[in-house]
């Protein structure tokens, strides 16, 4: 629990928003990178098909205009605050730069095989930290990804969603 309490003091929680805009290459360098502290992360929806679960996540900019590009990182946590084994594998690249004005969002998808197909019962992940691209400080969310052996796949962050 200590891990999560310390983390909660440093990072932000939950929110909502509306759209994002891709940016042409010359202006990208002038737009600062999005900081974890200005991004609110929320689970948009969960779906399942053909033995795979798909969770669409959203990052909403609550600060000044910024840019992001790439893949998020993640770490699941047990109810006692200890980390669970978590491996995030990147998929569906390449990534494109996205500029977010205040109130706009980008999204990505975490996917994992239905645990019953793999014959495993994953330990319940009650919280997760997600580290936005180009950041070292993660954001805390009050839900984890219930993947077998902690293996989840992530798409790159993309415009809107």
C-alpha positions in Angstrom: 0.0 0.0 0.0 2.9 2.3 0.7 4.0 2.2 -3.0 0.5 3.3 -4.1 0.2 6.0 -1.4 3.5 7.5 -2.4 2.6 7.3 -6.0 -0.8 8.9 -5.5 0.8 11.9 -3.9 2.9 12.4 -7.1 0.5 11.7 -9.9 -3.0 12.7 -11.0 -6.3 10.7 -11.4 -9.3 10.3 -13.8 -11.2 12.8 -16.3 -12.8 13.2 -19.7 -12.5 15.2 -23.0 -13.0 15.7 -26.7 -10.6 15.0 -29.9 -6.9 15.7 -30.9 -5.1 17.0 -33.9 -2.1 15.4 -35.7 0.7 17.9 -36.4 2.9 18.4 -39.4 6.7 17.8 -38.8 8.1 21.4 -38.8 5.8 22.7 -36.0 6.4 19.6 -33.8 9.8 20.7 -32.5 8.2 24.0 -31.2 5.4 22.2 -29.3 6.6 21.0 -25.9 6.2 17.3 -24.9 3.1 16.5 -22.8 4.0 16.0 -19.1 2.3 13.3 -17.0 1.0 16.0 -14.7 -1.1 17.6 -17.5 -2.6 14.3 -18.7 -5.7 12.7 -17.1 -6.0 9.0 -17.9 -9.3 7.1 -18.1 -10.6 3.8 -19.3 -12.9 4.6 -22.3 -14.3 1.1 -23.0 -13.7 -2.7 -22.8 -14.6 -5.1 -25.5 -13.8 -8.8 -26.3 -13.7 -10.8 -29.5 -12.2 -14.1 -30.6 -10.6 -14.8 -27.2 -9.0 -11.4 -26.7 -9.9 -8.5 -24.5 -9.4 -4.9 -25.8 -9.4 -2.0 -23.4 -9.4 1.5 -25.0 -7.7 4.1 -22.8 -7.8 7.9 -23.2 -5.3 10.6 -22.1 -6.9 14.1 -21.9 -4.7 17.2 -21.8 -5.8 19.5 -18.9 -2.8 21.9 -19.4 -1.3 23.9 -22.2 -0.8 22.6 -25.8 1.6 19.8 -25.9 2.7 16.9 -28.1 3.0 13.1 -27.6 4.1 10.2 -29.7 4.8 6.5 -29.0 3.7 3.9 -26.5 2.7 4.0 -22.9 4.3 1.9 -20.2 2.3 0.2 -17.4 2.7 -1.6 -14.1 -0.1 -3.5 -12.3 -0.4 -3.6 -8.5 -1.9 -6.0 -5.9 -4.4 -4.9 -3.3 -1.5 -4.7 -0.7 0.3 -2.2 -3.0 3.0 -4.6 -4.2 3.7 -4.7 -7.9 2.5 -7.6 -10.0 4.5 -9.0 -12.9 3.6 -6.8 -15.9 5.0 -6.9 -19.4 3.9 -4.4 -22.0 4.6 -5.4 -25.6 4.4 -2.8 -28.3 2.3 -3.5 -31.4 0.8 -1.9 -34.5 3.5 0.7 -35.2 4.8 3.0 -36.4 3.6 5.9 -34.2 2.6 9.4 -35.3 3.0 12.7 -33.5 -0.2 14.0 -31.9 -0.7 17.6 -30.6 -3.2 18.0 -27.8 -4.7 21.4 -27.0 -6.3 21.8 -23.6 -9.4 19.5 -23.4 -8.3 17.3 -26.3 -7.4 13.7 -26.1 -5.4 10.8 -27.6 -6.0 7.1 -27.0 -4.4 3.7 -27.1 -5.5 0.1 -26.7 -4.3 -2.5 -24.2 -5.1 -6.0 -25.3 -4.6 -9.4 -23.7 -5.7 -13.0 -24.3 -8.8 -14.1 -22.3 -7.3 -15.8 -19.2 -9.7 -18.8 -19.4 -8.3 -19.7 -22.9 -4.8 -19.8 -21.4 -6.0 -21.9 -18.4 -4.8 -19.4 -15.8 -6.4 -17.2 -13.1 -4.5 -13.9 -13.0 -4.0 -12.3 -9.6 -6.4 -9.3 -9.3 -4.8 -6.1 -10.3 -6.5 -3.3 -8.3 -4.5 -0.4 -9.6 -2.0 0.4 -12.3 0.4 3.1 -13.1 0.6 4.2 -16.7 3.6 6.2 -18.0 2.8 8.4 -21.0 5.3 8.4 -23.9 8.4 10.5 -23.2 7.8 10.6 -19.5 9.4 9.1 -16.4 6.6 10.0 -13.9 3.6 7.7 -14.2 -0.1 8.4 -13.6 -2.1 6.2 -11.2 -5.4 4.6 -12.3 -7.8 2.7 -10.1 -8.0 -0.4 -12.3 -5.5 -2.9 -13.5 -5.3 -5.1 -16.6 -6.2 -8.8 -15.6 -3.8 -10.5 -18.0 -2.3 -13.9 -17.6 1.3 -13.7 -16.4 1.0 -9.9 -16.7 1.4 -9.8 -20.5 -0.5 -7.0 -22.3 -0.1 -5.6 -25.8 -0.2 -1.8 -26.4 -0.9 0.1 -29.6 0.8 3.5 -30.0 -1.0 6.6 -28.8 -3.1 7.9 -31.6 -5.1 11.0 -32.5 -8.6 11.1 -30.8 -10.2 7.8 -30.4 
